[in-house]
Amino acid sequence: MTMNKRASEKTVRFTLYILCVLLIASAGCIQPTEETETMSLQLDVFPNPVYMGETTSLTATLENNAKKTYRNIKIEVFDPGQFGAINCPSLSKRELKPFGVADLTCSFRAPMIDKERVVYLGVSASFDSSLNAVQPVEIISEEEKKRREMTGKMETKPSTYSYEDESISLTIEFSENLPIVARPTEQYVYFTIKNKGDGLAKINSFRVSGLPMQCDIPNEFEPIKDEFQKIACKLSPCNVNYLSVENIIVNIDYTYEITRTIPVTIRK
Protein backbone atom coordinates (compact mmCIF):
# COMPACT_ATOMS: atom_id res chain seq x y z
CA MET A 1 0.00 0.00 0.00
CA THR A 2 2.84 2.32 0.87
CA MET A 3 4.64 1.52 -2.40
CA ASN A 4 1.47 2.25 -4.39
CA LYS A 5 1.06 5.56 -2.57
CA ARG A 6 4.66 6.60 -3.31
CA ALA A 7 4.24 5.58 -6.97
CA SER A 8 1.07 7.62 -7.16
CA GLU A 9 2.81 10.67 -5.65
CA LYS A 10 5.67 10.34 -8.14
CA THR A 11 3.18 10.11 -11.01
CA VAL A 12 1.42 13.28 -9.82
CA ARG A 13 4.71 15.16 -9.41
CA PHE A 14 5.86 14.05 -12.88
CA THR A 15 2.56 15.08 -14.42
CA LEU A 16 2.76 18.50 -12.77
CA TYR A 17 6.35 18.90 -14.00
CA ILE A 18 5.33 18.10 -17.59
CA LEU A 19 2.45 20.56 -17.36
CA CYS A 20 4.78 23.30 -16.09
CA VAL A 21 7.27 22.63 -18.90
CA LEU A 22 4.52 22.78 -21.50
CA LEU A 23 3.13 25.97 -19.98
CA ILE A 24 6.52 27.68 -20.02
CA ALA A 25 7.22 26.51 -23.57
CA SER A 26 3.87 27.74 -24.85
CA ALA A 27 4.26 31.07 -23.06
CA GLY A 28 7.56 31.59 -24.85
CA CYS A 29 5.76 31.48 -28.20
CA ILE A 30 3.27 34.20 -27.28
CA GLN A 31 4.03 37.73 -28.42
CA PRO A 32 4.31 40.00 -25.34
CA THR A 33 1.44 42.42 -24.97
CA GLU A 34 3.81 45.22 -23.96
CA GLU A 35 7.09 45.27 -25.89
CA THR A 36 9.81 47.72 -24.98
CA GLU A 37 10.76 49.53 -28.16
CA THR A 38 14.47 49.89 -27.50
CA MET A 39 17.71 47.95 -27.42
CA SER A 40 17.82 45.01 -25.00
CA LEU A 41 21.01 43.36 -23.75
CA GLN A 42 20.72 39.89 -22.25
CA LEU A 43 23.51 37.80 -20.71
CA ASP A 44 23.82 34.05 -20.25
CA VAL A 45 26.63 31.97 -18.74
CA PHE A 46 27.00 28.22 -19.18
CA PRO A 47 27.91 26.27 -17.19
CA ASN A 48 26.92 28.21 -14.10
CA PRO A 49 28.06 27.23 -11.45
CA VAL A 50 31.53 26.49 -12.77
CA TYR A 51 34.34 24.67 -10.94
CA MET A 52 37.69 26.33 -10.37
CA GLY A 53 40.17 25.82 -13.18
CA GLU A 54 37.43 24.94 -15.66
CA THR A 55 36.04 27.02 -18.49
CA THR A 56 32.65 28.63 -18.92
CA SER A 57 31.08 30.55 -21.79
CA LEU A 58 29.39 33.94 -21.72
CA THR A 59 26.88 34.93 -24.40
CA ALA A 60 25.77 38.56 -24.70
CA THR A 61 22.78 39.13 -26.99
CA LEU A 62 21.87 42.62 -28.16
CA GLU A 63 18.43 42.83 -29.75
CA ASN A 64 16.97 45.82 -31.56
CA ASN A 65 13.28 46.06 -30.64
CA ALA A 66 12.97 49.59 -31.99
CA LYS A 67 11.61 50.68 -35.36
CA LYS A 68 14.82 52.25 -36.59
CA THR A 69 18.36 51.22 -37.47
CA TYR A 70 21.21 51.88 -35.03
CA ARG A 71 24.78 52.51 -36.15
CA ASN A 72 28.29 51.62 -34.94
CA ILE A 73 27.32 48.73 -32.71
CA LYS A 74 29.91 47.57 -30.18
CA ILE A 75 29.64 44.87 -27.50
CA GLU A 76 32.47 44.13 -25.09
CA VAL A 77 33.25 42.77 -21.64
CA PHE A 78 34.21 45.71 -19.44
CA ASP A 79 34.57 43.72 -16.20
CA PRO A 80 35.82 40.09 -16.32
CA GLY A 81 35.56 39.77 -12.55
CA GLN A 82 38.19 37.29 -11.35
CA PHE A 83 38.03 35.22 -14.53
CA GLY A 84 40.89 34.87 -16.96
CA ALA A 85 39.80 35.42 -20.55
CA ILE A 86 40.68 32.62 -22.95
CA ASN A 87 38.97 34.07 -26.01
CA CYS A 88 37.00 37.30 -25.69
CA PRO A 89 37.28 39.77 -28.58
CA SER A 90 34.87 42.69 -28.72
CA LEU A 91 32.13 42.65 -31.34
CA SER A 92 31.66 45.53 -33.79
CA LYS A 93 28.95 45.94 -36.42
CA ARG A 94 28.28 48.80 -38.80
CA GLU A 95 24.54 48.76 -38.08
CA LEU A 96 21.72 46.82 -36.48
CA LYS A 97 18.39 46.99 -38.27
CA PRO A 98 14.96 46.70 -36.60
CA PHE A 99 14.48 43.29 -34.97
CA GLY A 100 18.12 42.49 -35.69
CA VAL A 101 20.31 40.58 -33.21
CA ALA A 102 24.04 40.77 -32.44
CA ASP A 103 25.78 38.13 -30.30
CA LEU A 104 29.10 38.19 -28.47
CA THR A 105 30.48 34.88 -27.15
CA CYS A 106 33.44 34.68 -24.77
CA SER A 107 35.23 31.85 -22.97
CA PHE A 108 36.63 32.25 -19.47
CA ARG A 109 38.65 30.12 -17.10
CA ALA A 110 37.56 30.12 -13.47
CA PRO A 111 40.30 31.08 -11.00
CA MET A 112 41.60 28.85 -8.21
CA ILE A 113 39.77 29.59 -4.97
CA ASP A 114 39.85 28.48 -1.34
CA LYS A 115 36.06 28.48 -0.96
CA GLU A 116 32.95 28.89 -3.08
CA ARG A 117 32.23 32.44 -4.17
CA VAL A 118 30.05 34.50 -6.50
CA VAL A 119 31.65 36.90 -8.98
CA TYR A 120 30.11 39.16 -11.58
CA LEU A 121 30.82 39.52 -15.29
CA GLY A 122 30.05 42.92 -16.80
CA VAL A 123 29.19 43.60 -20.44
CA SER A 124 28.56 46.91 -22.21
CA ALA A 125 26.85 47.61 -25.51
CA SER A 126 27.01 50.96 -27.29
CA PHE A 127 25.43 52.31 -30.46
CA ASP A 128 24.97 55.56 -32.35
CA SER A 129 21.64 57.15 -33.20
CA SER A 130 19.98 60.48 -33.97
CA LEU A 131 16.96 62.40 -32.78
CA ASN A 132 15.53 64.80 -35.35
CA ALA A 133 12.74 67.30 -34.80
CA VAL A 134 10.91 69.80 -37.01
CA GLN A 135 9.02 72.43 -35.03
CA PRO A 136 6.68 74.73 -37.03
CA VAL A 137 6.71 78.32 -35.77
CA GLU A 138 4.12 80.94 -36.66
CA ILE A 139 5.35 84.52 -36.96
CA ILE A 140 2.85 87.36 -36.91
CA SER A 141 3.29 91.10 -37.43
CA GLU A 142 2.35 93.47 -34.63
CA GLU A 143 -0.33 95.08 -36.82
CA GLU A 144 -1.92 91.73 -37.63
CA LYS A 145 -1.80 90.71 -33.96
CA LYS A 146 -3.64 93.89 -32.93
CA ARG A 147 -6.22 93.44 -35.69
CA ARG A 148 -6.96 89.87 -34.62
CA GLU A 149 -7.17 90.85 -30.96
CA MET A 150 -9.71 93.56 -31.83
CA THR A 151 -11.86 91.11 -33.80
CA GLY A 152 -11.49 88.35 -31.20
CA LYS A 153 -9.76 86.06 -33.67
CA MET A 154 -6.34 85.99 -32.06
CA GLU A 155 -5.43 82.40 -31.15
CA THR A 156 -2.35 81.40 -29.22
CA LYS A 157 -0.51 78.09 -29.05
CA PRO A 158 1.58 76.56 -26.26
CA SER A 159 5.16 77.67 -25.70
CA THR A 160 6.56 74.17 -24.97
CA TYR A 161 6.92 71.16 -27.28
CA SER A 162 8.54 67.76 -26.77
CA TYR A 163 10.14 65.15 -29.02
CA GLU A 164 11.68 61.83 -28.07
CA ASP A 165 12.95 58.47 -29.21
CA GLU A 166 13.77 55.33 -27.24
CA SER A 167 16.82 56.82 -25.49
CA ILE A 168 16.65 60.63 -25.23
CA SER A 169 14.09 63.42 -25.27
CA LEU A 170 14.15 67.02 -26.51
CA THR A 171 12.09 69.87 -25.08
CA ILE A 172 11.68 73.07 -27.11
CA GLU A 173 10.48 76.01 -25.03
CA PHE A 174 9.75 79.50 -26.34
CA SER A 175 9.91 82.55 -24.08
CA GLU A 176 6.32 83.39 -25.08
CA ASN A 177 3.33 81.52 -26.37
CA LEU A 178 3.18 81.14 -30.13
CA PRO A 179 2.83 82.84 -32.53
CA ILE A 180 6.04 84.85 -32.32
CA VAL A 181 5.45 88.56 -32.79
CA ALA A 182 7.89 90.17 -35.21
CA ARG A 183 9.16 93.01 -33.07
CA PRO A 184 12.55 94.37 -31.94
CA THR A 185 12.24 93.10 -28.34
CA GLU A 186 14.38 90.09 -27.44
CA GLN A 187 12.73 86.69 -27.74
CA TYR A 188 14.29 83.32 -27.02
CA VAL A 189 13.86 79.62 -27.56
CA TYR A 190 15.43 77.04 -25.23
CA PHE A 191 16.41 73.43 -25.97
CA THR A 192 16.76 70.81 -23.24
CA ILE A 193 18.01 67.26 -23.84
CA LYS A 194 17.29 64.51 -21.31
CA ASN A 195 18.32 60.90 -20.99
CA LYS A 196 15.15 58.78 -20.79
CA GLY A 197 16.58 55.27 -21.07
CA ASP A 198 18.40 53.09 -18.52
CA GLY A 199 21.84 53.69 -20.03
CA LEU A 200 24.21 56.62 -20.54
CA ALA A 201 23.85 59.14 -23.36
CA LYS A 202 26.72 61.08 -24.92
CA ILE A 203 25.74 63.99 -27.16
CA ASN A 204 28.10 64.09 -30.14
CA SER A 205 26.56 67.03 -32.00
CA PHE A 206 23.65 69.46 -31.78
CA ARG A 207 22.56 71.36 -34.89
CA VAL A 208 19.70 73.78 -35.33
CA SER A 209 18.61 75.46 -38.55
CA GLY A 210 15.63 77.04 -40.23
CA LEU A 211 14.32 80.08 -38.37
CA PRO A 212 17.18 82.61 -37.97
CA MET A 213 18.60 82.59 -34.44
CA GLN A 214 21.81 82.99 -32.46
CA CYS A 215 22.61 80.03 -30.22
CA ASP A 216 25.08 79.39 -27.44
CA ILE A 217 25.87 75.72 -28.09
CA PRO A 218 28.42 74.15 -25.69
CA ASN A 219 31.46 72.34 -27.07
CA GLU A 220 30.78 69.45 -24.72
CA PHE A 221 27.51 68.34 -23.20
CA GLU A 222 27.80 67.38 -19.55
CA PRO A 223 24.74 65.85 -17.89
CA ILE A 224 23.59 66.58 -14.36
CA LYS A 225 21.75 63.40 -13.45
CA ASP A 226 19.62 62.79 -16.56
CA GLU A 227 19.54 66.33 -17.94
CA PHE A 228 22.07 68.12 -20.13
CA GLN A 229 22.71 71.85 -19.96
CA LYS A 230 20.02 74.03 -21.51
CA ILE A 231 20.77 75.69 -24.85
CA ALA A 232 19.52 79.26 -25.25
CA CYS A 233 18.96 80.81 -28.67
CA LYS A 234 18.03 84.41 -29.43
CA LEU A 235 15.41 84.56 -32.13
CA SER A 236 15.71 86.89 -35.09
CA PRO A 237 12.32 86.64 -36.81
CA CYS A 238 12.13 88.25 -40.20
CA ASN A 239 9.60 90.98 -40.87
CA VAL A 240 6.24 89.75 -42.09
CA ASN A 241 3.24 91.60 -43.45
CA TYR A 242 0.63 89.35 -41.86
CA LEU A 243 1.36 85.79 -40.80
CA SER A 244 4.01 83.33 -41.94
CA VAL A 245 5.20 79.88 -40.85
CA GLU A 246 8.85 78.94 -40.41
CA ASN A 247 10.43 75.70 -39.20
CA ILE A 248 13.01 75.10 -36.50
CA ILE A 249 14.96 71.99 -37.50
CA VAL A 250 16.95 70.20 -34.79
CA ASN A 251 19.40 67.34 -35.38
CA ILE A 252 20.98 65.56 -32.41
CA ASP A 253 23.60 62.85 -32.92
CA TYR A 254 24.41 60.77 -29.86
CA THR A 255 26.03 57.59 -28.59
CA TYR A 256 24.15 55.44 -26.11
CA GLU A 257 25.67 52.82 -23.82
CA ILE A 258 23.90 50.18 -21.76
CA THR A 259 25.57 47.82 -19.27
CA ARG A 260 24.55 44.55 -17.69
CA THR A 261 26.13 42.21 -15.11
CA ILE A 262 25.52 38.56 -14.42
CA PRO A 263 26.50 36.56 -11.28
CA VAL A 264 28.59 33.43 -11.70
CA THR A 265 29.19 30.91 -8.93
CA ILE A 266 32.66 29.37 -8.69
CA ARG A 267 32.99 26.11 -6.78
CA LYS A 268 36.01 24.15 -5.54
N, C-alpha and C positions, 0 to 999 in steps of 0.2 A: 504494500500500500504506500509505503514511504517512497519507494523507487518510482512508482507511478506518479506520485505527487511531484517529485523532483523533475521527472521527465516532462510533466505538464507545464511546470514553471519555466523550464528551459524553452519549451515550444512557444510559450507566450512571449518570453523575452526576445526570442529570435524573430517572432512575427512582428513585434513592436519595432525592433531594429530595422527590419526590412522596410516597414512602413515609413520610418523616419528617413531612411536613405532615399526612398522613392519621393518623399515629400520634398527633401532638399534638392534632389536632382530636378524635379519638375519646377521648383521655384526658380532655379537657375536659368530656365528657359523663358521665363516671363519677363517681358520688357518692364523696367521700373516705371512706376507712375510719375515719379519726380526724378528727372535726370539732371544732374549738375552740368550745365553747359560750360565746361572749362577743361583744363588739362588735369588729369589725375595721374598720380605716381603711386604705384603699388610695389611692395617689396615681398620677396619670398626667399626663404633659406631652407635648403634641404641637403643633408639631414639636419634636423634641429630637434633635440640636442645632438651635439657632436662630441666625440671623445678626443682628448688631448693627443696631439700629434697626427690626427687624421684630417682629411680635407672635407670641406663643405662648399656648396655652391650658392651664390646669391644671384637672384634674378630681379632686375628692376624693370618694370613695365610702365612706359609713359603712353597714355592714351589721350587722343584729342577728341573730346566730346563736344567741342564747340562747332560753330558753323562757318569757321574761317580757317585759312591756312596759316600756320606759324612758321617762322623762319629761324635759321641758325640754331638748330636743336643740339643740345649737349647734355649728356648724362654721365656722371662720374661719381666715384666713391670719395667723399671728402673726409670720412672718419672710418678707418679700418678697425677701430677698437684695439684689441690686443692681438688681432690676427696678422699673420704674415701673408701677403699677397703672392700667389703663385702665378696667376694670369688675370690681370684686371686692367685692360686698357679702357680709356674713356670712349664713349660713343658720340660721334658727331654726324648730323644729317643736315642737308641743305634746307629741307622743309618737312613739315608734317601736315598733311591734308586732313580735312574733317573725317573723323572716325578712323584715322590712321593710328598705327601702333609702332612704337620703337622699343626694343628690348636691349638691355645690357646684362651680360652674364659674366660673373667673376668667380674664380676659385680661390679659396683661402685655406690655409693650414692652421689648425687650432694650436695655441701655445701650450707648453708644458705647465701644469698647475699643481698646487699642493692640495687644493680642495675645489669642489664644484663651485662655479661662479657664472654669473650672467653678464655678458658684455653686449654692447650695442654697435651695430654697423650703420653708418650714416651715408645717405645718397642724396645728391642734388641734381636737379634738372632745370635747365635754363632755356629760354627761347626768346626770340624777338617778335614784336608785334607793333601795331599802330592803332591809334584811336583818332578818327577824323570826324570833324563836326562842321556843319554849314548852318550858321545862324542868320536867318533873314532879319534885317533891321529896317524899319520904316523911318524915313526922315521927312519932317514936315516943316514948312516955312512958318515964321511967326504970324504972318498975315493969315495964312490958311488955318492955323490953330485958333486964332481969335475968331475967325468967321464961323468955324465949326462949334466953338464954345457958345457963341451967340445964338446959333440955331439949334443947339442941343444935340448936335451930331458928332461931338468929339468923343472918340472912344480910345481908351488906353489899354495897354497890354502889360503883363507882368515884367518886372525888371530882371528876373532870375530864370535861367534855363539850365538844364542838366543833360549831359550825354555820358554814356558809359559803355564799356564792353565787359568781358568776363573778369578782367584784372584791375582796371583803373576806372576812375570817373572824372569828368570835367564839369565844373560849374562856371557858367558865364553870367556875370552880374553887372548890370548897368547902374550908373549912379542915380538914374531916374527911370521911372516907368516909360516904356515905349509908347508912342514914337519919339525919336530924338528930335528936338527942336533945333533947327539950323540957326544958331545965334552965337555971338562971340564969347559967351561965358564958357568956362571950362567944364567939360563933361568927360566922364571916364567909364571905362569898362574893365572889369577885373576877371582874371582867370584863376581858378583854383583846381589843382590836380590832387586826387586822393587815391590811395591804395585801397581797393575793396576786396581783394582776394586774401588767401591765407599765406602768401609768399612775400617776397621783397621785390619792389619795383625800382628800376633805375631809369630815369628819364634821360634819353640820349639827345633828343632835339625837340624844340618847341618852335613851331612856325605859325605865324598868323598873317593873313593877307585879306584882300578885298577892300572893305571900308578903310579909308585913310586914317591912320592912327600912329602915335609914337609910343613905343613900348619899352619898358625896362625889363629885359629878359636876362635872368642870371646866367652866368657861364656854367655853373653847376647847380643842380637841384638837390637840395638836402632836406630830407623829410624830418618832420617832428612828429613822432608816432606815425600816423598813417596819412599825414597831410604835408604836401610840399608848399614852399613859400608862394605867396600870392603874387601874381603878375599884374601890374597896373599899366593901363594904356590910356593915353590922352587922345580923345577922339577929335578928328578934324573933319566934320561933315561938310560936304560941298554945299554950295547954295542951291536951293531948289525953289521953283516957282510955286508949286503946290505940295505935292506928295510924291516921294520916290521910294523905291525899295533897293537897298544894297545888301550884300552878303558879307558876313565875317566868316572866313574859312580858317579853321584850326587843324593843324597836323601835328600829332604827337607820336614820336618814335620812342619805344622803350624796350628794355630787357626785363624779363620777369624770371625770378628764380624761386622754385619750391624745393623744400627739403623734407626728407622722411628718415626715420630711424626704425630699426627692427631689433628686438632682443634675441640673443642667441645664447643658449645654455651650453657650457663646456663642462664635460664630466671627465673624471680620472679613468 
